Amino acid sequence: MLHREPHRHAMKISVITVCFNSARYIEKTMSSVLNQSFPDLEYVIVDGGSSDGTVEMIKARAALDARITWVSEPDRGISDAMNKGVRLASGEVIAHLHSDEFYLDGEVISEVAAAFRNNPGAVWLTGGSHFVDQEGRFLREIKVRRYSYRRLIHANIILHLATFIRRNVFLAAGGFDLTLHYCMDYHLWLRLGAIGDPVRIKRPLACFCVHSGSRTIAQAAASYAEVYRIRMAFLEARKLWQFPYRIEHLVTRQLNRLFMKRLNVSAGVGDTAEERPADRAPKISVVIPCYDHGAYLDEAVDSVLRQSCTDFEIVVVNDGSTDPRTVELLRSYDRPKTRVIHTVNQGLSSARNTGIRNATGRYILPLDADDRIAETYLEKAAAVLDARPEVGVVYCDQEMFGERQGLWSIPPYDPVAQLFDNLIFATAMYRKSDWAKVGGYSSKFIYGWEDWDFWISITSLKKEVVKLPEPLCFYRIRSGSMNLSMSTRHKMAMMALLILRHKRLYLQNIGSLARKSVEFIVRGFLSAAGLLQKPNRCRRSRDHLEQRSVKKP
């Protein structure tokens, strides 16, 4: 009886190259793939609408080699392009090799296929790489690192150009996150690492060309900052200790800068890069915490999508919603420029902080899920921050809608008055860097007023406050919302916390503090006794200001 050896290449492998205006490098990339000895190879090329001759080079190659599948069309960024390539691919195993990268030799894919055959339970595989200059001269070897999931959390130790993944697992993991601009691969590795460890091939598989057009080089600082945000979000979602990683970040950030500087010097590159249009980080991040507000969320998001300024992203934070409608809506929420972060219920302060921590914009605008903004708010507020670096906060007048209509006329900003009345509502624009300096919103304000505390912290940075003289924000009045006003006891507790956290400012205004304290207590007793006259329907009183800073159900 004859025993036939199974076919050595009973596996199809798809290599995917995404490119945009890559005429200088893509020929070498295509040659390195098409010259592989492995026979059952598929090559997918996704071009983002190049105008420098790249498309013509791809067409010429495709006319001569039936293994090439290609498309050239605008996309939503490099993550979208890479996901598109996987959808076009038909191989059991997929790999991404960018247009400024190439395989080290013609046996790479054969060696990868053998490794998968020898490890049938493996879902992904990785190896080492070389860094070369624009002429292909060797600069440095990056060896495959000793792997553990703990090491992966500490640092991105996996090189995408030398990594191969089973296609069904890639799709099951959700592919690349479209909201990430630089380190979408690290985000994917963390998800794959939770499924299983990669097989390691202990030799270099591919080469990375160090040049000025490389996003890794030209945008090194932004790339490293995105890695840090991914890692912190990962740790926070799993309630893991973050402090050691924060200290490590401060150290490795400096080492990373030195490493990139050495690469630039060795390769003789500049500091500019051409990016796919959709991959540029937005100027503004609109952060929308959502707790059981699915009935209103689309209105809030639509008001942002209608903005005259289009340089923004929307970050929705599902703060552990329990309402079935909200849960179902956010499970697969798909709106332009919008991503959803799911967390356990942690309260308004922590939900906002989570959204801002994951935001990529320079400017932040918090927006409650049941409110709306006017079409020019982002444009006008950002223009002030652009023109005046001394300004820390920009807000406007506010208009009521829903069960009550009218203007809530807000008094002009005054730093002393702000200590005793919250003159700035939550939907005001500020710089993300200032949010980081003051430590974000304090979670100690469990009954409300976390935004009041935040504004005082921002102005403590010697920042100015600008009020736009028109109603550009719309606050929804709905049944039951007014019942959320804090009790007198809670108000007194939060006021005491405000004074404790900003005691220097309050001590500098001790006379006003004493007068306002007496007034505050008297108003509390009158309110409790039902003797305080109700405020005018169309005028924003102090109690309305206080209610605005409390999380609505």
Residue pairs with C-beta under 8 A, 6 or more apart in sequence:
8 114
9 38
9 39
9 40
9 110
9 113
10 40
11 40
11 91
11 92
11 93
11 113
11 116
11 117
12 40
12 41
12 42
12 90
12 91
12 92
12 93
13 38
13 40
13 41
13 42
13 91
13 92
13 93
13 94
13 95
13 109
13 112
13 113
13 164
14 41
14 42
14 43
14 44
14 86
14 89
14 90
14 91
14 93
14 94
14 95
14 167
15 33
15 41
15 42
15 43
15 44
15 94
15 95
15 96
15 97
15 109
16 44
16 45
16 46
16 82
16 85
16 86
16 88
16 89
16 94
16 95
16 96
16 97
17 26
17 29
17 30
17 33
17 43
17 44
17 45
17 46
17 85
17 96
17 97
17 98
17 99
18 45
18 46
18 47
18 48
18 78
18 81
18 82
18 85
18 96
18 98
18 99
19 26
19 45
19 46
19 47
19 48
19 50
19 54
19 98
19 99
20 47
20 48
20 49
20 50
20 54
20 99
20 274
20 275
20 276
21 50
21 51
21 52
21 54
21 274
22 29
22 50
22 52
22 54
22 99
22 100
23 50
23 52
23 53
23 54
23 57
25 99
25 100
25 209
25 211
26 54
26 57
26 58
26 99
27 57
28 102
28 136
29 97
29 98
29 99
29 100
29 101
29 102
30 43
30 45
30 57
30 58
30 61
31 102
32 97
32 102
32 103
33 41
33 43
33 97
33 103
34 43
34 61
34 65
34 67
34 68
35 106
36 103
36 106
36 107
36 108
36 109
36 110
37 106
37 107
37 109
37 110
38 109
38 110
38 113
41 67
41 109
42 67
42 69
42 89
42 90
42 91
43 65
43 67
43 68
43 69
44 68
44 69
44 70
44 85
44 88
44 89
45 58
45 62
45 68
45 69
45 70
45 71
45 85
46 70
46 71
46 75
46 81
46 82
46 84
46 85
46 88
47 54
47 55
47 58
47 70
47 71
47 72
47 73
48 72
48 73
48 74
48 75
48 81
48 276
49 72
49 73
49 74
49 75
50 72
54 99
55 72
58 68
58 70
58 72
59 70
61 68
62 68
62 70
69 88
69 89
71 84
71 88
74 277
74 278
75 81
75 84
75 276
75 278
76 178
76 278
77 178
77 181
77 276
77 278
77 279
78 181
78 184
78 215
78 276
78 279
79 175
79 176
79 177
79 178
79 179
79 180
79 181
79 184
80 178
80 278
81 276
82 96
82 175
82 176
82 184
83 175
83 176
83 178
85 94
85 96
86 94
86 167
86 170
86 171
86 175
89 167
91 167
92 166
92 167
92 168
93 112
93 113
93 116
93 164
93 165
93 166
93 167
94 164
94 165
94 166
94 167
94 170
95 112
95 163
95 164
95 165
96 160
96 161
96 163
96 185
97 103
97 161
97 206
98 161
100 208
100 209
100 211
100 213
100 214
101 161
101 206
101 207
101 208
101 209
102 206
102 207
102 209
103 109
103 205
103 206
103 207
104 130
104 204
104 205
104 206
104 207
108 205
108 206
111 201
111 205
112 125
112 164
112 201
112 205
115 122
115 125
115 199
115 201
116 122
116 125
116 164
116 166
116 199
119 125
119 199
121 196
122 166
122 196
122 198
122 199
123 165
123 166
123 169
123 192
123 195
123 196
124 163
124 164
124 165
124 166
124 169
124 192
124 196
124 198
124 199
125 163
125 164
125 165
125 198
125 199
125 200
125 201
126 144
126 147
126 158
126 159
126 162
126 163
126 164
126 198
126 199
126 200
126 201
127 144
127 159
127 162
127 163
127 200
127 201
127 202
127 203
127 204
127 205
127 206
128 141
128 142
128 143
128 144
128 159
128 162
128 201
128 202
128 203
128 204
128 205
129 141
129 142
129 159
129 161
129 162
129 204
129 205
129 206
129 207
129 208
130 138
130 139
130 140
130 141
130 142
130 204
130 206
130 207
130 208
131 138
131 139
131 140
131 141
131 142
131 207
131 208
131 210
131 263
132 138
132 139
132 207
132 208
132 209
132 210
133 139
133 209
133 210
133 211
133 266
133 267
133 268
134 209
134 210
134 211
134 267
134 268
134 269
136 207
136 209
139 210
139 263
139 266
139 267
140 263
140 266
141 204
142 159
142 204
143 202
143 204
144 159
144 162
144 200
144 201
144 202
144 203
145 151
145 157
145 158
147 157
147 197
147 198
147 200
148 197
149 193
149 194
149 197
151 157
152 158
152 189
152 190
152 193
153 190
153 231
153 234
153 235
153 245
154 245
154 248
155 252
156 183
156 185
156 186
156 189
156 227
158 185
158 186
158 189
158 198
159 206
159 208
160 185
161 205
161 206
161 207
161 208
162 201
162 204
162 205
162 206
163 185
163 198
165 192
169 192
169 195
170 188
173 188
173 191
173 192
173 195
174 191
175 188
176 184
176 185
176 187
176 188
177 184
177 187
177 188
177 339
178 339
179 313
179 315
179 339
179 360
180 187
180 226
180 230
181 222
181 226
181 279
181 280
181 281
181 360
182 215
182 216
182 219
182 222
182 223
182 226
182 227
183 223
183 226
183 227
183 230
186 227
186 230
187 230
190 230
190 234
192 198
208 214
208 216
210 217
210 263
210 264
210 266
210 267
210 269
211 217
211 267
211 269
212 218
212 269
212 270
212 271
212 272
212 273
213 272
213 273
213 274
214 269
214 273
215 223
215 273
215 275
215 279
216 223
217 260
217 263
217 264
217 269
217 273
218 271
218 272
218 273
219 273
219 275
220 256
220 257
220 260
221 257
222 281
224 253
224 256
226 360
228 249
228 253
229 357
229 358
231 245
231 249
232 242
232 245
232 246
232 357
233 341
233 354
233 357
233 358
235 241
235 242
235 245
236 242
236 343
236 354
236 357
237 343
263 269
264 271
281 360
281 361
282 311
282 312
282 313
282 337
282 360
282 361
283 309
283 311
283 312
283 361
283 362
283 363
283 382
284 309
284 311
284 312
284 313
284 361
284 362
284 363
284 364
284 365
284 378
284 382
284 429
285 312
285 313
285 314
285 315
285 355
285 356
285 359
285 360
285 361
285 363
285 364
285 365
285 432
286 304
286 312
286 313
286 314
286 315
286 365
286 366
286 367
286 378
287 315
287 317
287 352
287 355
287 356
287 359
287 364
287 365
287 366
287 367
288 297
288 300
288 301
288 314
288 315
288 316
288 317
288 355
288 366
288 367
288 368
288 369
289 317
289 319
289 348
289 351
289 352
289 355
289 366
289 368
289 369
290 297
290 316
290 317
290 318
290 319
290 321
290 326
290 330
290 369
291 319
291 320
291 321
291 326
291 345
291 348
291 351
291 369
291 551
291 553
292 321
292 322
292 323
292 326
292 553
293 321
293 326
293 368
293 369
293 370
293 552
294 321
294 323
294 325
294 326
294 327
294 328
294 329
294 330
295 325
295 326
296 369
296 370
296 476
297 316
297 326
297 329
297 330
297 333
297 369
297 370
298 335
299 370
299 372
300 367
300 368
300 369
300 370
300 371
300 372
301 314
301 316
301 335
301 338
302 372
303 372
303 373
303 374
303 375
303 474
304 312
304 314
304 367
304 373
304 378
305 314
305 335
305 336
305 337
306 375
307 373
307 375
307 376
307 377
307 378
307 379
308 375
308 376
308 378
308 379
309 376
309 378
309 379
309 382
312 337
312 361
312 378
313 337
313 338
313 339
313 359
313 360
313 361
314 335
314 337
314 338
314 339
315 338
315 339
315 341
315 355
315 356
315 358
315 359
316 330
316 333
316 338
316 339
316 340
316 341
316 355
316 369
317 340
317 341
317 343
317 351
317 352
317 354
317 355
318 326
318 330
318 340
318 341
318 342
318 343
319 343
319 345
319 346
319 347
319 348
319 350
319 351
320 343
320 344
320 345
320 346
321 327
321 330
321 345
322 345
330 340
330 342
333 340
341 354
341 355
341 358
343 350
343 351
343 354
346 354
346 443
347 443
347 446
347 551
348 441
348 450
348 551
349 440
349 441
349 442
349 443
349 445
349 450
350 441
350 443
352 366
352 440
352 441
353 440
353 441
353 443
356 364
356 432
356 435
356 440
357 440
359 432
361 432
362 431
362 432
362 433
363 381
363 382
363 385
363 429
363 430
363 431
363 432
364 429
364 430
364 431
364 432
364 435
365 373
365 377
365 378
365 381
365 427
365 428
365 429
366 426
366 427
366 428
366 451
367 373
367 427
368 426
368 427
368 552
370 476
370 478
370 552
371 427
371 473
371 474
371 475
371 476
372 401
372 473
372 474
372 476
373 427
373 472
373 473
373 474
374 471
374 472
374 473
374 474
376 472
377 396
377 472
377 473
378 429
380 468
380 472
381 394
381 395
381 396
381 428
381 429
381 468
381 472
382 429
384 391
384 394
384 466
384 468
385 391
385 394
385 429
385 430
385 431
388 464
388 466
390 463
390 464
391 463
391 464
391 465
391 466
392 430
392 431
392 434
392 458
392 459
392 461
392 463
392 464
392 465
393 424
393 428
393 429
393 430
393 455
393 458
393 459
393 463
393 465
393 466
394 428
394 429
394 430
394 465
394 466
394 467
394 468
395 410
395 424
395 425
395 427
395 428
395 429
395 465
395 466
395 467
395 468
395 473
396 467
396 468
396 469
396 470
396 471
396 472
396 473
397 407
397 408
397 409
397 410
397 467
397 468
397 469
397 470
397 471
397 472
397 473
398 407
398 408
398 410
398 425
398 427
398 471
398 473
398 474
398 475
398 540
399 405
399 406
399 407
399 408
399 471
399 473
399 474
399 475
400 406
400 407
400 408
400 474
400 475
400 476
400 477
400 538
401 474
401 475
401 476
401 477
402 476
402 477
402 478
403 477
403 478
403 479
404 477
404 537
406 537
406 538
407 471
407 538
408 475
408 538
408 539
408 540
408 544
409 538
409 539
409 540
410 423
410 425
410 467
410 540
411 417
411 421
411 423
412 467
413 423
413 424
413 465
413 466
413 467
414 423
415 459
415 465
416 509
416 512
417 423
418 424
418 455
418 456
418 459
419 456
419 502
419 505
419 506
419 509
419 512
419 513
420 512
420 513
420 516
421 542
421 545
422 449
422 451
422 452
422 455
422 545
422 546
422 548
422 549
423 545
424 451
424 452
424 455
424 465
425 451
425 473
425 475
425 545
425 548
425 549
426 451
426 548
426 549
427 473
428 455
430 458
434 458
434 461
434 463
437 461
438 454
438 457
438 458
438 460
438 461
439 457
440 454
441 450
441 451
441 453
441 454
442 450
442 453
442 454
442 501
443 450
444 497
444 501
445 453
445 494
445 497
447 486
447 490
447 491
447 493
447 494
447 550
448 486
448 490
448 494
448 546
448 549
448 550
448 551
449 494
449 498
449 546
449 549
449 550
450 549
451 549
452 498
452 549
453 497
453 498
453 501
453 502
455 465
456 498
456 501
456 502
456 505
457 502
459 465
460 502
460 505
475 548
480 553
481 547
481 552
481 553
482 547
484 547
484 550
484 551
484 552
484 553
485 543
485 546
485 547
485 550
486 494
486 546
486 550
488 524
488 525
488 527
488 528
491 520
491 524
491 546
492 520
492 521
492 524
495 520
499 506
499 513
506 513
507 513
523 532
523 542
526 532
527 543
535 541
535 543
535 544
